[in-house]
Amino acid sequence: MIDLYYWTTPNGHKITIFLEEAGLAYRIIPVNISKGEQFRPEFRAFSPNNRMPAIIDHNPKDGGARRCCPRDRCKCRLPPTSDDCGA
C-alpha cells in the first residue's frame, strides 16, 4: 500500500493519475497547504523540505519502507538513497 500525502495541486493530480493508471493500491492522506499543514513536524519527518506531494511505499519490491519526497524532479523518479530523503 502506498500512502500519498496530497493536496489538490497540479502535481498532486499527476501522482493520482499515475497511481490509478498503474493499478497501484494507495490511500490519500490530505495535507492542507492553505493551513500550513506541510510545516508540521509529523509531515517534515518524512518530507524534510515540506514539499508536496509526498509518497511512502510500505511494500517496495526489495522490502522495507521507501519514501519519495520531491527534493527535485529527477531524484523523485529514482528510489531514494540516504542522501535524498533520509530513507
C-alpha positions in Angstrom: 0.0 0.0 0.0 1.2 3.5 -0.9 0.5 6.5 1.3 0.1 9.6 -0.7 0.3 12.8 1.3 -1.7 15.0 -1.1 -3.4 18.3 -1.7 -5.4 19.4 -4.7 -2.5 20.9 -6.7 -1.4 20.1 -10.3 1.5 17.9 -9.0 -0.9 16.1 -6.7 -3.2 15.3 -9.5 -0.4 14.0 -11.7 0.5 11.4 -9.0 -3.1 10.3 -8.5 -3.5 9.8 -12.3 -0.3 7.8 -12.4 -1.3 5.6 -9.4 -4.7 4.9 -10.9 -3.4 4.1 -14.4 -0.7 1.8 -12.9 -3.3 0.0 -10.8 -1.4 0.5 -7.6 -3.1 0.4 -4.2 -2.9 3.8 -2.4 -4.6 5.9 0.2 -4.8 9.7 0.2 -3.8 11.5 3.3 -4.8 15.1 2.9 -2.3 17.8 3.9 -3.9 21.2 3.7 -1.2 23.6 2.4 -3.6 26.6 2.8 -3.4 25.9 6.6 0.3 25.3 6.6 0.0 21.6 7.5 3.1 20.7 5.4 5.2 22.5 8.1 4.0 20.3 10.9 6.8 18.1 12.5 4.9 14.9 11.6 5.0 15.7 7.9 8.5 17.1 7.9 9.7 13.8 9.5 9.5 12.2 6.0 9.5 15.3 3.8 12.1 17.5 5.4 11.8 20.2 2.8 8.0 20.2 3.3 7.2 19.7 -0.4 4.1 18.1 -1.7 3.1 15.5 -2.7 5.0 13.0 -0.6 4.8 9.3 -1.1 5.6 6.4 1.3 5.6 2.9 -0.3 5.1 0.4 2.6 5.7 -2.6 0.3 8.5 -1.9 -2.1 9.8 -4.7 -4.3 13.0 -5.1 -2.3 11.4 -4.8 1.2 11.3 -2.1 3.8 9.5 1.2 3.5 10.6 3.7 0.9 10.0 7.4 0.9 9.9 9.7 -2.1 9.9 13.4 -1.4 10.2 15.8 -4.2 13.5 17.5 -3.3 14.0 17.9 -7.1 12.2 16.4 -10.0 14.9 13.9 -11.1 15.6 12.4 -7.7 11.9 11.9 -7.1 11.8 9.5 -10.0 14.6 7.3 -8.6 14.5 5.2 -5.5 15.6 7.4 -2.6 19.0 7.0 -1.0 20.2 8.2 2.3 21.3 11.4 0.6 17.9 12.1 -0.9 15.2 11.9 1.9 16.8 10.3 4.8 15.4 6.9 3.9 
